[in-house]
Amino acid sequence: MDENLVIRQRVLPHWRLEYSTYFVTWCKLQHLPSLISEERSLIVDSILHFHRERYHVWAYVVMDDHVHVLLTPMNYPLSKILRTWKSYSARMINNHRGRTGSLWQVESFDRIIRNENEFVTKLEYILNNPLKRWPQIKNYKWADWTKDEFSYSRVEQPTEDKQATQANLRKESNNDFQ
């Protein structure tokens, strides 16, 4: 296995591999009210704030109770990206609501995207998420993708070591958290 692969675990496993693209999800605490329009917009602004600087956002959706993002970190740790998004948005939303305390669940789900097919599958999942929840919806303004730059090949191409690691990941990951 590639020495650049790092695996950590709280409740969910978190695999890190340099130059990888990730599908990430985080959820609000269940007992709190749903995210309203202004709060969803604030989360989108937070996600896009360091786009092309610390990471490349390929797609995102902010639902009323969770968020999905497809991104490639750019020499900036995924854990810090997620911490920034979650802490900033929680602080701003709590200010808006006149409350303090946690907004998001502690754990986030993240998955290394292993190939172009999986990339497209996750992209479609993100963009179709509002339609699955609300079939009558016509235009959902808190979901988008970077159409002007859409190309999986723009992500740095893996070296032979990374290709071998990704092949091992496919073989070893029997628990596919979807």
C-alpha positions, 0 to 999 in steps of 0.5 A: 500500500502507498505510504502516502495513504493515511487512514484514521477512524473515529466512528467512520473511517477517513482515508487520505491520499495526496491529490485525491478527489473526495465526496464529502457529506455532513449533517446538522444535529437532528434536534435543530430546525431545518436550514432556511434559505439564508442559512443555505446561501451562507453555507454555499458562500462558505464552500466557495470562499477558497475555491481555486485557492485551497481546493477545487469544488466540482459540485455541491448541494446544501439541503435543509439538513445536510451538505454534499461536496465533491472537491479536490484539495490543493495542498491543503488538508481535507480535515481543515477544509471541513473544519473551516466550513463547519465552524464558520457556517455554524458560527454565522448560523448560530448568530443568525438564530440567536443561539450558541452551541453545536450545529453540525454532527461531529462526524463527517463522511468522506470518500476518495473518488477512485475513477471517472465513473465514480466521479460522474456518479457522485456528481449526478447524485449531488445534483439530483439530491434536491429532486429526490427529496422534492420531486416537484422542485424546478430550480434549486439554487443551492446546488451547482457544479463547475461547468466551465471547468468540468473535466476529471482529467484536470485533477493531477494525474496519478503516478504509478504508485498512486494507481497501485494504491487506488487499485488496492483501495478498490480491492480492500474496501469491502465496506462501501459507505454510500 
